[in-house]
Each structure stands twice: as structure tokens, then as C-alpha cells.
């Protein structure tokens, strides 16, 4: 294993005819480039070029699982402040957009309430194109993991895939993660 100098995102590390792309790299026009800031490492046995990040997850990238709080809800998207990236508390403040999937055959009907402002949500990063973090809550492991009643502010509990407020009896529908109510340790 040979260590190289410090590299920055986009820096050329090699060509795909000579080495394989490894962790924290990507290919573009036949070139292997750094995806993150870090030390470039060439693994001679595997003929693989990787980048060992200087800091873990400087920014969320595609495929990361993030947890945060909903800040705003529009008809086709929601804005979320990101507090955790892959289970680690984020040291920086990031916001992203959760795209709301279109519902087929729902013309003229009431749209489903996926999340409300203040909900704590787990999402998957699907794109970071143009420095815009786009996420999805599709999949049983994604969705609301903590919510408060929109009537009295009490902690809502999951009952038969709906939210129920024990304090006032209010019942609400949201897109809930299968492990709704999980504790987040900081």
C-alpha cells in the first residue's frame, strides 16, 4: 500500500486502464478522480486507488442515511435540516429537500400528509447535484421516526401504522418508518 499526497474532490488519481476505482473515488471520461478531501492510497495487490477521507462525511453524499427535522412543507417537497449523517452527529448545518412522490390516480383528492413541520425524519440521500441535497423517504426504513401531536403537542405513538396521541386522542396519518419511536443518541 502506497500513500500519496493530500487530494481534493475532482483531482485526477489515475486512469481506469491501469487501476480500479476504490472508496471515495469516481470515474469520469476514463479517469479516476477523488470524491472527497483525503489521502490518496494505491493498493498494489488489488490494483485499486482509494481516498481515505481526512474527516468522515464532510458533507452528505448519495446513499447516505440522514436524520433531521422538517422545517417546511410544500405540495411536492419538504425542507429538512440534517442533524445526523450515517448515525454520526453532523458538525455542520446542512439542509436538504425531500421529494414527495407523485400519487397516481389521485387527481382532485386530498393528498397524503407525509410529514409535518417539526417531525424528526430518517431519509436517504439520492442526489447532491449542484450542491443541492435531495432525499427520499421511500422504503420501510425511511420516514417519520418521532412526531408530536398537531393538536396538543403531546408525543404521538404509532398504533396500526397511524399516529395516535394518548393525551388528546387525535389520530394522524404520516409516512412512518418501520421503527417509529426509536431513540436517537447524541
RASULNOR-V8463 format. One record per residue. N is the residue number from 1. SS is DSSP state (H for helix, E for strand, L for the rest). NEAR is the number of other ideal C-beta (glycine too) atoms within 8 Angstrom. D_LAST is the distance of its C-alpha to the last C-alpha in whole Angstrom. Layout:
# RASULNOR-V8463
{{N | SS | NEAR | D_LAST} {N | SS | NEAR | D_LAST}}
This chain:
# RASULNOR-V8463
{{1 | L | 6 | 36} {2 | E | 6 | 36} {3 | E | 6 | 34} {4 | E | 9 | 35} {5 | E | 5 | 34} {6 | E | 7 | 31} {7 | E | 12 | 31} {8 | L | 7 | 30} {9 | L | 8 | 29} {10 | L | 5 | 33} {11 | L | 8 | 34} {12 | E | 6 | 37} {13 | E | 14 | 36} {14 | E | 10 | 39} {15 | E | 8 | 41} {16 | L | 11 | 41} {17 | L | 4 | 44} {18 | L | 6 | 43} {19 | L | 12 | 40} {20 | E | 8 | 37} {21 | E | 10 | 34} {22 | L | 12 | 31} {23 | L | 6 | 27} {24 | L | 11 | 26} {25 | E | 14 | 30} {26 | E | 7 | 32} {27 | E | 9 | 36} {28 | E | 6 | 38} {29 | L | 3 | 42} {30 | L | 7 | 42} {31 | E | 11 | 39} {32 | E | 13 | 36} {33 | E | 13 | 34} {34 | E | 15 | 30} {35 | L | 9 | 28} {36 | L | 9 | 25} {37 | L | 11 | 26} {38 | E | 12 | 26} {39 | E | 11 | 29} {40 | E | 13 | 31} {41 | E | 13 | 32} {42 | E | 11 | 35} {43 | E | 11 | 35} {44 | L | 7 | 39} {45 | L | 4 | 39} {46 | L | 7 | 38} {47 | L | 8 | 39} {48 | E | 10 | 35} {49 | E | 15 | 34} {50 | E | 11 | 30} {51 | E | 17 | 28} {52 | E | 9 | 25} {53 | E | 11 | 23} {54 | L | 7 | 22} {55 | L | 6 | 18} {56 | L | 5 | 17} {57 | L | 12 | 17} {58 | L | 8 | 18} {59 | L | 8 | 18} {60 | L | 12 | 18} {61 | L | 9 | 21} {62 | L | 7 | 23} {63 | L | 5 | 22} {64 | L | 11 | 18} {65 | E | 10 | 16} {66 | E | 16 | 14} {67 | E | 12 | 12} {68 | E | 13 | 12} {69 | E | 10 | 15} {70 | E | 15 | 18} {71 | E | 8 | 20} {72 | E | 7 | 24} {73 | E | 8 | 26} {74 | L | 6 | 29} {75 | L | 5 | 32} {76 | L | 6 | 31} {77 | E | 9 | 27} {78 | E | 12 | 24} {79 | E | 12 | 22} {80 | E | 16 | 18} {81 | E | 10 | 16} {82 | E | 15 | 13} {83 | E | 8 | 10} {84 | E | 12 | 9} {85 | E | 11 | 12} {86 | L | 8 | 13} {87 | L | 5 | 9} {88 | E | 8 | 8} {89 | E | 6 | 7} {90 | E | 11 | 10} {91 | E | 3 | 12} {92 | E | 6 | 14} {93 | E | 6 | 15} {94 | E | 10 | 17} {95 | E | 9 | 19} {96 | E | 16 | 21} {97 | E | 11 | 23} {98 | E | 17 | 23} {99 | E | 10 | 27} {100 | L | 9 | 28} {101 | L | 6 | 31} {102 | L | 5 | 34} {103 | L | 7 | 36} {104 | L | 4 | 39} {105 | L | 4 | 42} {106 | L | 7 | 40} {107 | L | 4 | 42} {108 | L | 3 | 43} {109 | L | 5 | 40} {110 | L | 3 | 37} {111 | L | 7 | 34} {112 | L | 7 | 31} {113 | L | 8 | 28} {114 | L | 10 | 26} {115 | L | 14 | 23} {116 | L | 10 | 23} {117 | L | 7 | 21} {118 | L | 7 | 18} {119 | L | 12 | 17} {120 | E | 10 | 14} {121 | E | 16 | 15} {122 | E | 11 | 15} {123 | E | 15 | 18} {124 | E | 12 | 20} {125 | E | 16 | 21} {126 | E | 8 | 25} {127 | E | 8 | 26} {128 | L | 11 | 25} {129 | H | 5 | 29} {130 | H | 3 | 30} {131 | H | 4 | 26} {132 | L | 9 | 26} {133 | E | 14 | 23} {134 | E | 13 | 24} {135 | E | 14 | 22} {136 | E | 12 | 23} {137 | L | 14 | 22} {138 | L | 5 | 25} {139 | L | 7 | 25} {140 | L | 5 | 24} {141 | L | 7 | 20} {142 | L | 13 | 19} {143 | E | 13 | 20} {144 | E | 14 | 18} {145 | E | 14 | 15} {146 | E | 10 | 15} {147 | L | 12 | 18} {148 | E | 9 | 20} {149 | L | 15 | 24} {150 | L | 6 | 26} {151 | L | 7 | 28} {152 | L | 8 | 27} {153 | L | 5 | 23} {154 | L | 10 | 22} {155 | E | 8 | 20} {156 | E | 12 | 21} {157 | E | 9 | 22} {158 | E | 11 | 23} {159 | E | 7 | 27} {160 | L | 4 | 29} {161 | L | 4 | 27} {162 | E | 9 | 27} {163 | E | 15 | 25} {164 | E | 11 | 26} {165 | E | 16 | 26} {166 | L | 7 | 27} {167 | L | 7 | 27} {168 | L | 8 | 30} {169 | L | 7 | 31} {170 | L | 11 | 30} {171 | E | 9 | 29} {172 | E | 12 | 28} {173 | L | 7 | 28} {174 | L | 13 | 25} {175 | L | 9 | 24} {176 | E | 11 | 22} {177 | L | 12 | 20} {178 | L | 6 | 21} {179 | L | 7 | 18} {180 | L | 11 | 18} {181 | L | 8 | 16} {182 | L | 7 | 13} {183 | L | 4 | 10} {184 | L | 9 | 6} {185 | L | 3 | 4} {186 | L | 3 | 0}}
